[in-house]
Amino acid sequence: MNYKETIEANKEWIDAVWEKIDKKMSEITPTALDKIPYTTGKNGKFDNCVEGECPYDIAWWCNGFWPGYMWLLYVGTKRAIYKEAAVNAEKLLDGAFREYDKLHHDVGFMWHISAGVNYRLTGDKDARLRALYAGDFLASRYNPNGGYIRSWNNDSDTDGYQKLIVDSMMNITMLYWMAEEKQDIRYKQMAVNHADTIIRTHIRPDGTAHHIVEVDPKTGEPVKALGGQGYELGSTWTRGQAWAIYGFALSYIHTGDEKYLNVAKRVANAFIACAAVNNWIVPLDFRQPDEPKYYDSTAAACAACGMIEIAKHVSEYDQKNYIGAAIKLLKSLDKKAVDYSTDKDNLLDYGSEAYYPGRGEDGINTAIIYGDYYYTEAIYKLKGFGPLFW
């Protein structure tokens, strides 16, 4: 079946999932109007990165996902409570601008789907300014010698080399927006050069992706790959793979360059092959040992979002591969990882931050806000809502 036929065949399920998400969150959201959540505590209630209740602070890279999540629900339902929560969180996030030294490339995650979406939906001028400040901060990290956006700051770099992470492919979408908003092609050129560097440094011949690669800042040439948040050096951290799928699909959408679509397809094909043999239950790393079993629902949800976009831009024959895989991933999450009750504030369980042997169970198989965001965004896409947030 092609894209439209697959959506139609699954329409009843898609509609039911959207209604369950809305029913849950219309009750949960009023209790979180003064929060920017990251995860849930033992009581099942959202923590709050604004007041230091979560393991991190206001400058935490995930703090744009809550307002982004609320904007998704607002677009799809027009419930005022979601817009109120999104706008409140955006204002609370202003505190991160006062933590300059803690900010890095993830300002895209923080402000592109919060303030950026607010501006694109409502024309709010204050939201536009927030997005422009963040976009210019991101552009300031561009290294013209190496042709890349620097990922982290000095405290994470070693031996004069700088680390590039594949997650960055999601953040450069803010630069594509900046190019259009400011009518300045330099921002797009930065994003394109960065995407080309990531292809060269991170994407392996088999379509799997390194998470972190150290590069020489004088040339942009790779020095060595690091294990990153995966199981070990050379393994396949599933959320990194998902960032690459979605990120390269977005670079194709913003540039029209088939090169990025082809890379997105290669990376997605590798993910699909590994997920299929795992019965569409996505582990934390595709090459992790059988025991202990660590999962990452966030990787499955993000990958599904990317595959949905790929399916919109390939031949009718190829559409079934990508939209079919996205539906299988989402149905597996629906069956095994999603809690639609109001007993807990989060939607998805079994999200994982990283695979660090010996670190204990902290951050493993738990609730993480971007899992809820991407699962909801995937259903939002299947419902046919717009616009594209990235």
C-alpha positions as CSV (number, residue, x, y, z in Angstrom):
1,M,0.0,0.0,0.0
2,N,1.2,3.5,-0.7
3,Y,1.2,6.4,1.9
4,K,-2.4,7.4,1.5
5,E,-3.7,3.8,1.5
6,T,-1.7,3.0,4.6
7,I,-3.1,6.0,6.5
8,E,-6.6,5.1,5.4
9,A,-6.2,1.5,6.5
10,N,-5.0,2.6,9.9
11,K,-7.3,5.6,10.3
12,E,-9.4,4.1,13.1
13,W,-6.3,3.3,15.2
14,I,-4.7,6.7,14.5
15,D,-7.9,8.6,15.5
16,A,-8.3,6.5,18.6
17,V,-4.7,7.1,19.7
18,W,-5.0,10.9,19.2
19,E,-8.2,11.0,21.2
20,K,-6.5,9.1,24.1
21,I,-3.5,11.4,24.1
22,D,-5.8,14.4,24.2
23,K,-8.0,13.0,26.9
24,K,-5.1,12.3,29.1
25,M,-3.2,15.5,28.5
26,S,-6.3,17.7,28.8
27,E,-6.4,16.5,32.4
28,I,-2.7,16.5,33.2
29,T,-1.8,19.9,31.6
30,P,-3.6,22.1,34.1
31,T,-1.5,20.7,36.8
32,A,1.8,21.5,35.0
33,L,1.3,25.2,34.0
34,D,4.2,26.4,36.0
35,K,6.6,23.6,34.9
36,I,9.0,22.6,32.3
37,P,9.1,18.8,32.8
38,Y,11.8,16.3,31.9
39,T,10.7,13.1,33.5
40,T,8.4,11.8,36.3
41,G,9.3,10.9,39.8
42,K,8.3,7.9,41.8
43,N,4.9,9.4,42.4
44,G,4.3,9.5,38.6
45,K,4.1,13.4,38.6
46,F,6.2,15.6,36.3
47,D,9.3,17.1,37.8
48,N,10.2,20.7,37.0
49,C,13.5,21.9,35.5
50,V,12.5,25.5,36.3
51,E,12.9,25.0,40.1
52,G,15.6,22.4,40.1
53,E,13.3,19.5,40.8
54,C,14.5,17.5,37.8
55,P,18.1,16.2,37.6
56,Y,19.0,19.3,35.5
57,D,18.3,23.0,35.3
58,I,16.7,25.7,33.1
59,A,19.5,25.4,30.5
60,W,18.9,21.7,30.0
61,W,18.7,20.8,26.3
62,C,15.4,19.1,26.6
63,N,13.5,22.1,27.8
64,G,11.9,23.0,24.5
65,F,10.1,19.7,24.2
66,W,7.3,20.4,26.7
67,P,6.2,23.6,25.0
68,G,6.6,21.9,21.6
69,Y,4.4,19.0,22.8
70,M,1.8,21.5,23.9
71,W,1.8,23.3,20.6
72,L,1.3,20.0,18.8
73,L,-1.8,19.3,20.9
74,Y,-3.1,22.9,20.5
75,V,-2.9,22.7,16.7
76,G,-4.7,19.4,16.7
77,T,-7.4,20.3,19.2
78,K,-7.6,24.1,19.6
79,R,-7.8,23.6,23.4
80,A,-6.8,26.9,25.0
81,I,-5.1,25.0,27.9
82,Y,-2.4,23.7,25.6
83,K,-1.6,27.1,24.2
84,E,-1.5,28.5,27.7
85,A,1.0,25.8,28.8
86,A,3.2,26.4,25.7
87,V,3.4,30.1,26.2
88,N,4.0,29.9,29.9
89,A,6.9,27.4,29.3
90,E,8.4,29.6,26.7
91,K,8.5,32.5,29.1
92,L,10.0,30.4,31.8
93,L,12.7,29.3,29.4
94,D,13.9,32.9,29.2
95,G,15.9,32.0,32.3
96,A,18.2,29.9,30.1
97,F,19.4,33.0,28.2
98,R,20.9,34.1,31.5
99,E,22.9,30.8,31.6
100,Y,25.0,31.6,28.5
101,D,28.0,29.4,29.3
102,K,25.7,26.4,29.7
103,L,24.2,26.7,26.2
104,H,25.5,24.9,23.1
105,H,24.2,23.6,19.8
106,D,21.0,22.3,21.4
107,V,19.5,25.7,21.4
108,G,17.7,24.4,18.4
109,F,15.9,21.8,20.5
110,M,15.2,24.4,23.1
111,W,13.8,27.3,21.0
112,H,12.9,26.2,17.5
113,I,9.9,24.1,18.6
114,S,8.9,26.4,21.4
115,A,9.3,30.1,20.5
116,G,9.9,29.3,16.8
117,V,6.6,27.4,16.5
118,N,4.8,30.1,18.5
119,Y,5.9,32.8,16.1
120,R,5.1,30.7,13.0
121,L,1.6,29.9,14.3
122,T,0.6,33.2,16.0
123,G,3.0,35.9,14.7
124,D,4.0,36.7,18.3
125,K,6.8,39.3,18.1
126,D,8.4,38.3,21.5
127,A,8.5,34.7,20.4
128,R,10.2,35.8,17.1
129,L,12.9,37.6,19.1
130,R,13.6,34.6,21.3
131,A,13.9,32.4,18.2
132,L,16.2,34.9,16.5
133,Y,18.5,35.2,19.6
134,A,18.8,31.4,19.7
135,G,19.3,31.1,16.0
136,D,22.1,33.6,16.0
137,F,23.7,31.9,19.0
138,L,23.6,28.6,17.0
139,A,25.2,30.4,14.0
140,S,27.9,31.8,16.2
141,R,29.1,28.2,16.8
142,Y,29.9,27.7,13.1
143,N,33.5,26.8,12.2
144,P,34.2,27.9,8.6
145,N,37.5,26.0,8.5
146,G,35.8,22.7,9.3
147,G,32.4,23.4,7.9
148,Y,30.4,22.5,11.0
149,I,28.5,23.7,14.0
150,R,30.4,23.0,17.1
151,S,28.4,20.7,19.4
152,W,29.6,21.3,22.9
153,N,31.9,23.7,24.8
154,N,35.5,23.6,25.9
155,D,34.8,21.4,28.9
156,S,33.8,18.5,26.7
157,D,36.7,18.7,24.1
158,T,40.1,17.1,24.4
159,D,43.6,17.5,22.9
160,G,42.6,20.5,20.9
161,Y,39.9,18.5,19.0
162,Q,36.2,19.2,19.0
163,K,33.3,16.8,19.3
164,L,30.5,16.6,16.7
165,I,27.4,14.6,17.6
166,V,24.8,13.3,15.2
167,D,22.0,14.9,17.3
168,S,23.0,18.1,15.7
169,M,21.2,17.2,12.5
170,M,17.9,18.1,14.3
171,N,19.2,21.5,15.5
172,I,20.4,22.8,12.1
173,T,16.7,23.1,11.0
174,M,16.7,26.4,13.0
175,L,19.3,27.7,10.6
176,Y,17.2,26.9,7.6
177,W,14.4,28.9,9.2
178,M,16.8,31.8,10.0
179,A,17.8,31.9,6.3
180,E,14.2,32.4,5.3
181,E,13.2,34.7,8.1
182,K,16.2,37.0,7.7
183,Q,16.5,36.6,3.9
184,D,20.1,35.7,4.5
185,I,21.5,32.7,2.6
186,R,24.5,32.4,5.0
187,Y,22.5,30.6,7.6
188,K,21.4,28.0,5.0
189,Q,25.0,27.6,3.8
190,M,26.0,26.9,7.4
191,A,23.4,24.2,7.8
192,V,24.2,22.6,4.4
193,N,28.0,22.6,5.1
194,H,27.3,21.0,8.5
195,A,25.0,18.3,7.1
196,D,27.7,17.5,4.5
197,T,30.3,17.2,7.3
198,I,28.1,14.8,9.3
199,I,27.7,12.6,6.2
200,R,31.4,12.4,5.8
201,T,32.3,11.9,9.5
202,H,29.3,10.0,11.0
203,I,27.5,7.8,8.5
204,R,29.1,4.4,8.0
205,P,28.9,2.5,4.7
206,D,26.2,0.2,6.1
207,G,23.9,3.1,6.9
208,T,24.5,3.0,10.7
209,A,25.7,6.2,12.4
210,H,28.4,7.1,14.9
211,H,27.1,9.1,17.8
212,I,30.2,11.2,18.5
213,V,33.2,11.9,16.3
214,E,36.2,14.1,17.3
215,V,37.3,16.4,14.5
216,D,40.3,18.7,13.9
217,P,38.9,22.3,14.1
218,K,41.5,23.5,11.6
219,T,40.2,21.2,8.8
220,G,37.0,19.4,9.9
221,E,38.7,16.1,9.3
222,P,37.7,13.3,11.6
223,V,40.3,12.2,14.2
224,K,38.5,9.4,15.9
225,A,35.0,8.1,16.6
226,L,33.8,7.7,20.2
227,G,31.3,5.2,21.7
228,G,29.1,8.1,22.9
229,Q,25.8,7.1,24.4
230,G,25.8,3.7,22.8
231,Y,27.0,0.4,24.2
232,E,30.5,0.6,22.9
233,L,32.7,2.0,20.1
234,G,31.3,0.9,16.8
235,S,27.8,0.0,18.1
236,T,24.6,1.5,17.0
237,W,22.9,3.8,19.5
238,T,19.3,3.7,18.4
239,R,18.4,7.3,19.2
240,G,21.5,8.6,17.4
241,Q,20.2,6.5,14.4
242,A,16.8,8.2,14.8
243,W,18.3,11.7,14.9
244,A,20.1,10.9,11.6
245,I,16.9,9.6,9.9
246,Y,14.8,12.6,10.9
247,G,17.6,15.1,10.6
248,F,18.6,14.2,7.0
249,A,14.9,13.9,5.9
250,L,14.5,17.5,7.2
251,S,17.6,18.7,5.4
252,Y,16.1,17.3,2.2
253,I,12.8,19.1,2.9
254,H,14.5,22.4,3.5
255,T,16.9,22.2,0.6
256,G,15.4,19.9,-2.0
257,D,18.8,18.2,-2.4
258,E,18.3,14.5,-3.2
259,K,21.6,13.7,-1.5
260,Y,20.0,14.2,1.9
261,L,17.0,12.1,1.1
262,N,19.2,9.3,0.0
263,V,21.2,9.4,3.2
264,A,18.0,9.5,5.2
265,K,16.8,6.4,3.3
266,R,20.1,4.6,3.9
267,V,20.0,5.3,7.6
268,A,16.3,4.4,7.9
269,N,16.8,1.1,6.0
270,A,19.5,0.1,8.6
271,F,17.1,1.0,11.4
272,I,14.2,-0.9,9.9
273,A,16.3,-4.0,9.3
274,C,17.4,-4.0,12.9
275,A,14.0,-3.1,14.4
276,A,12.2,-5.8,12.3
277,V,14.3,-8.6,13.8
278,N,13.5,-7.2,17.3
279,N,9.8,-7.4,16.6
280,W,9.7,-3.6,16.3
281,I,10.7,-3.2,20.0
282,V,13.6,-0.9,19.9
283,P,16.6,-1.5,22.2
284,L,18.8,1.2,23.6
285,D,21.5,0.0,21.2
286,F,21.0,-2.4,18.3
287,R,24.3,-4.1,19.2
288,Q,23.9,-4.3,22.9
289,P,24.1,-7.7,24.7
290,D,21.0,-9.7,25.3
291,E,21.2,-9.0,29.0
292,P,20.4,-6.7,30.7
293,K,17.6,-5.6,28.4
294,Y,17.6,-1.9,27.9
295,Y,15.0,-0.2,25.6
296,D,14.5,3.2,24.2
297,S,11.0,4.1,23.2
298,T,12.2,7.7,22.4
299,A,14.3,6.3,19.6
300,A,11.3,4.4,18.1
301,A,9.1,7.5,18.2
302,C,11.7,9.8,16.7
303,A,12.6,7.3,14.0
304,A,8.9,7.0,13.1
305,C,8.6,10.7,12.7
306,G,11.5,10.7,10.2
307,M,10.2,7.7,8.3
308,I,6.8,9.4,7.9
309,E,8.5,12.4,6.2
310,I,10.6,10.1,4.0
311,A,7.5,8.3,2.9
312,K,6.0,11.6,1.6
313,H,9.0,12.2,-0.7
314,V,9.8,8.9,-2.3
315,S,8.1,6.9,-5.1
316,E,4.8,5.3,-4.6
317,Y,6.5,1.9,-4.7
318,D,8.9,2.9,-1.8
319,Q,6.3,4.6,0.3
320,K,5.1,1.4,1.8
321,N,8.5,0.5,3.2
322,Y,8.8,3.7,5.3
323,I,5.2,4.4,6.2
324,G,4.7,0.7,7.0
325,A,7.7,0.7,9.3
326,A,6.6,3.9,11.0
327,I,3.2,2.4,11.7
328,K,4.7,-0.8,13.1
329,L,7.0,1.1,15.4
330,L,4.2,3.3,16.7
331,K,1.8,0.3,17.2
332,S,4.5,-1.5,19.1
333,L,4.9,1.5,21.4
334,D,1.1,1.8,21.7
335,K,0.9,-1.8,22.9
336,K,4.0,-2.0,25.1
337,A,5.2,1.4,26.2
338,V,2.3,4.0,26.4
339,D,0.2,4.8,29.4
340,Y,-3.0,6.6,28.5
341,S,-4.2,6.7,32.1
342,T,-3.9,9.7,34.3
343,D,-2.2,7.7,37.0
344,K,1.1,9.0,35.6
345,D,1.8,12.3,33.9
346,N,4.0,10.8,31.1
347,L,2.8,9.0,28.0
348,L,5.8,6.8,27.2
349,D,7.7,4.5,29.5
350,Y,10.9,2.7,28.6
351,G,12.9,5.7,27.4
352,S,16.6,5.7,28.1
353,E,19.2,8.5,28.2
354,A,22.3,6.5,27.5
355,Y,24.1,3.1,27.8
356,Y,26.8,3.6,30.3
357,P,27.9,0.3,31.7
358,G,28.3,0.5,35.5
359,R,26.2,3.6,35.9
360,G,23.3,1.7,37.4
361,E,19.7,2.1,36.4
362,D,19.5,5.9,36.5
363,G,18.1,7.2,33.2
364,I,17.4,3.7,31.9
365,N,13.9,2.4,30.9
366,T,12.2,5.5,32.2
367,A,9.9,8.4,31.2
368,I,11.6,11.2,29.1
369,I,9.7,14.2,27.8
370,Y,11.0,14.0,24.2
371,G,9.5,10.5,24.0
372,D,6.1,11.9,24.6
373,Y,6.8,14.8,22.2
374,Y,7.9,12.5,19.3
375,Y,5.1,9.9,19.8
376,T,2.6,12.7,19.7
377,E,4.3,14.4,16.7
378,A,4.1,11.1,14.8
379,I,0.4,10.8,15.4
380,Y,0.0,14.5,14.6
381,K,1.6,13.8,11.2
382,L,-0.6,10.7,10.6
383,K,-3.7,12.8,11.4
384,G,-2.7,15.1,8.6
385,F,-2.2,18.2,10.8
386,G,0.3,20.9,9.9
387,P,2.6,22.7,9.9
388,L,5.9,20.8,10.1
389,F,7.4,22.0,13.4
390,W,11.0,21.5,12.3
